[in-house]
């Protein structure tokens, strides 16, 4: 379920960091004033490149390739309402 009035993140930031025994990560942050990451990109020895969504109930992980595929599909299919008028 999605909301019709989401909070827009206008100043997202990217940062990279080295996680102990887990390699280099890239994080997407809401702003420099909000240091908790929203999304982390990492690579796992067995599972490859992953996206981690940080949500209240814990982290959700899935393959970066799945996100890339979804973005390409969205570029072809997603339209604003006025497109149909």
Rosetta constraint file for C-alpha pairs under 8 A:
AtomPair CA 9 CA 30 HARMONIC 6.33 0.50
AtomPair CA 11 CA 30 HARMONIC 6.60 0.50
AtomPair CA 11 CA 31 HARMONIC 5.76 0.50
AtomPair CA 12 CA 28 HARMONIC 6.71 0.50
AtomPair CA 12 CA 29 HARMONIC 5.60 0.50
AtomPair CA 12 CA 30 HARMONIC 4.71 0.50
AtomPair CA 12 CA 31 HARMONIC 5.33 0.50
AtomPair CA 13 CA 28 HARMONIC 5.72 0.50
AtomPair CA 13 CA 29 HARMONIC 5.07 0.50
AtomPair CA 13 CA 30 HARMONIC 6.43 0.50
AtomPair CA 13 CA 31 HARMONIC 5.81 0.50
AtomPair CA 13 CA 32 HARMONIC 7.18 0.50
AtomPair CA 14 CA 26 HARMONIC 6.79 0.50
AtomPair CA 14 CA 27 HARMONIC 5.57 0.50
AtomPair CA 14 CA 28 HARMONIC 4.75 0.50
AtomPair CA 14 CA 29 HARMONIC 6.18 0.50
AtomPair CA 15 CA 26 HARMONIC 5.61 0.50
AtomPair CA 15 CA 27 HARMONIC 5.31 0.50
AtomPair CA 15 CA 28 HARMONIC 6.76 0.50
AtomPair CA 15 CA 29 HARMONIC 7.74 0.50
AtomPair CA 16 CA 24 HARMONIC 6.88 0.50
AtomPair CA 16 CA 25 HARMONIC 5.48 0.50
AtomPair CA 16 CA 26 HARMONIC 4.22 0.50
AtomPair CA 16 CA 27 HARMONIC 6.11 0.50
AtomPair CA 17 CA 24 HARMONIC 5.67 0.50
AtomPair CA 17 CA 25 HARMONIC 5.34 0.50
AtomPair CA 17 CA 26 HARMONIC 6.42 0.50
AtomPair CA 17 CA 27 HARMONIC 7.93 0.50
AtomPair CA 18 CA 22 HARMONIC 7.39 0.50
AtomPair CA 18 CA 23 HARMONIC 5.58 0.50
AtomPair CA 18 CA 24 HARMONIC 4.35 0.50
AtomPair CA 18 CA 25 HARMONIC 6.06 0.50
AtomPair CA 19 CA 23 HARMONIC 5.54 0.50
AtomPair CA 19 CA 24 HARMONIC 6.18 0.50
AtomPair CA 19 CA 25 HARMONIC 6.93 0.50
AtomPair CA 22 CA 44 HARMONIC 7.79 0.50
AtomPair CA 23 CA 42 HARMONIC 7.80 0.50
AtomPair CA 23 CA 43 HARMONIC 7.58 0.50
AtomPair CA 24 CA 42 HARMONIC 6.99 0.50
AtomPair CA 25 CA 40 HARMONIC 6.76 0.50
AtomPair CA 25 CA 41 HARMONIC 5.68 0.50
AtomPair CA 25 CA 42 HARMONIC 4.97 0.50
AtomPair CA 25 CA 43 HARMONIC 7.70 0.50
AtomPair CA 26 CA 40 HARMONIC 5.73 0.50
AtomPair CA 26 CA 41 HARMONIC 5.15 0.50
AtomPair CA 26 CA 42 HARMONIC 6.86 0.50
AtomPair CA 27 CA 37 HARMONIC 5.85 0.50
AtomPair CA 27 CA 38 HARMONIC 7.39 0.50
AtomPair CA 27 CA 39 HARMONIC 5.73 0.50
AtomPair CA 27 CA 40 HARMONIC 4.39 0.50
AtomPair CA 27 CA 41 HARMONIC 6.27 0.50
AtomPair CA 28 CA 37 HARMONIC 5.66 0.50
AtomPair CA 28 CA 38 HARMONIC 5.77 0.50
AtomPair CA 28 CA 39 HARMONIC 5.16 0.50
AtomPair CA 28 CA 40 HARMONIC 6.35 0.50
AtomPair CA 29 CA 34 HARMONIC 6.90 0.50
AtomPair CA 29 CA 35 HARMONIC 6.46 0.50
AtomPair CA 29 CA 36 HARMONIC 6.55 0.50
AtomPair CA 29 CA 37 HARMONIC 4.69 0.50
AtomPair CA 29 CA 38 HARMONIC 5.67 0.50
AtomPair CA 29 CA 39 HARMONIC 7.32 0.50
AtomPair CA 30 CA 34 HARMONIC 5.94 0.50
AtomPair CA 30 CA 35 HARMONIC 7.61 0.50
AtomPair CA 30 CA 36 HARMONIC 7.90 0.50
AtomPair CA 30 CA 37 HARMONIC 7.21 0.50
AtomPair CA 30 CA 38 HARMONIC 6.89 0.50
AtomPair CA 31 CA 35 HARMONIC 7.06 0.50
AtomPair CA 37 CA 54 HARMONIC 7.08 0.50
AtomPair CA 38 CA 53 HARMONIC 6.24 0.50
AtomPair CA 38 CA 54 HARMONIC 5.41 0.50
AtomPair CA 38 CA 55 HARMONIC 7.76 0.50
AtomPair CA 39 CA 51 HARMONIC 6.88 0.50
AtomPair CA 39 CA 52 HARMONIC 5.54 0.50
AtomPair CA 39 CA 53 HARMONIC 4.77 0.50
AtomPair CA 39 CA 54 HARMONIC 5.97 0.50
AtomPair CA 40 CA 51 HARMONIC 5.89 0.50
AtomPair CA 40 CA 52 HARMONIC 5.01 0.50
AtomPair CA 40 CA 53 HARMONIC 6.72 0.50
AtomPair CA 40 CA 54 HARMONIC 7.82 0.50
AtomPair CA 41 CA 49 HARMONIC 7.20 0.50
AtomPair CA 41 CA 50 HARMONIC 5.75 0.50
AtomPair CA 41 CA 51 HARMONIC 4.77 0.50
AtomPair CA 41 CA 52 HARMONIC 6.26 0.50
AtomPair CA 41 CA 64 HARMONIC 7.88 0.50
AtomPair CA 42 CA 49 HARMONIC 5.74 0.50
AtomPair CA 42 CA 50 HARMONIC 5.35 0.50
AtomPair CA 42 CA 51 HARMONIC 6.62 0.50
AtomPair CA 42 CA 52 HARMONIC 7.75 0.50
AtomPair CA 43 CA 47 HARMONIC 7.42 0.50
AtomPair CA 43 CA 48 HARMONIC 5.07 0.50
AtomPair CA 43 CA 49 HARMONIC 4.16 0.50
AtomPair CA 43 CA 50 HARMONIC 5.81 0.50
AtomPair CA 44 CA 48 HARMONIC 4.80 0.50
AtomPair CA 44 CA 49 HARMONIC 6.32 0.50
AtomPair CA 44 CA 50 HARMONIC 7.33 0.50
AtomPair CA 47 CA 63 HARMONIC 7.70 0.50
AtomPair CA 48 CA 63 HARMONIC 7.33 0.50
AtomPair CA 49 CA 63 HARMONIC 5.98 0.50
AtomPair CA 49 CA 64 HARMONIC 5.48 0.50
AtomPair CA 49 CA 65 HARMONIC 7.67 0.50
AtomPair CA 50 CA 61 HARMONIC 6.41 0.50
AtomPair CA 50 CA 62 HARMONIC 5.45 0.50
AtomPair CA 50 CA 63 HARMONIC 4.41 0.50
AtomPair CA 50 CA 64 HARMONIC 4.75 0.50
AtomPair CA 51 CA 60 HARMONIC 7.99 0.50
AtomPair CA 51 CA 61 HARMONIC 5.53 0.50
AtomPair CA 51 CA 62 HARMONIC 5.47 0.50
AtomPair CA 51 CA 63 HARMONIC 6.08 0.50
AtomPair CA 51 CA 64 HARMONIC 5.47 0.50
AtomPair CA 51 CA 67 HARMONIC 7.84 0.50
AtomPair CA 52 CA 59 HARMONIC 6.10 0.50
AtomPair CA 52 CA 60 HARMONIC 5.42 0.50
AtomPair CA 52 CA 61 HARMONIC 4.42 0.50
AtomPair CA 52 CA 62 HARMONIC 6.78 0.50
AtomPair CA 53 CA 59 HARMONIC 5.56 0.50
AtomPair CA 53 CA 60 HARMONIC 5.08 0.50
AtomPair CA 53 CA 61 HARMONIC 6.45 0.50
AtomPair CA 54 CA 58 HARMONIC 6.24 0.50
AtomPair CA 54 CA 59 HARMONIC 4.66 0.50
AtomPair CA 54 CA 60 HARMONIC 6.61 0.50
AtomPair CA 55 CA 59 HARMONIC 5.81 0.50
AtomPair CA 55 CA 60 HARMONIC 7.43 0.50
AtomPair CA 62 CA 66 HARMONIC 7.13 0.50
AtomPair CA 62 CA 67 HARMONIC 7.96 0.50
AtomPair CA 63 CA 67 HARMONIC 6.91 0.50
AtomPair CA 64 CA 68 HARMONIC 6.24 0.50
AtomPair CA 65 CA 69 HARMONIC 6.08 0.50
AtomPair CA 66 CA 70 HARMONIC 6.16 0.50
AtomPair CA 67 CA 71 HARMONIC 6.16 0.50
AtomPair CA 68 CA 72 HARMONIC 6.30 0.50
AtomPair CA 69 CA 73 HARMONIC 6.22 0.50
AtomPair CA 70 CA 74 HARMONIC 6.00 0.50
AtomPair CA 71 CA 75 HARMONIC 6.19 0.50
AtomPair CA 72 CA 76 HARMONIC 6.70 0.50
AtomPair CA 73 CA 77 HARMONIC 6.23 0.50
AtomPair CA 74 CA 78 HARMONIC 5.16 0.50
AtomPair CA 79 CA 83 HARMONIC 6.21 0.50
AtomPair CA 80 CA 84 HARMONIC 7.93 0.50
AtomPair CA 81 CA 85 HARMONIC 7.26 0.50
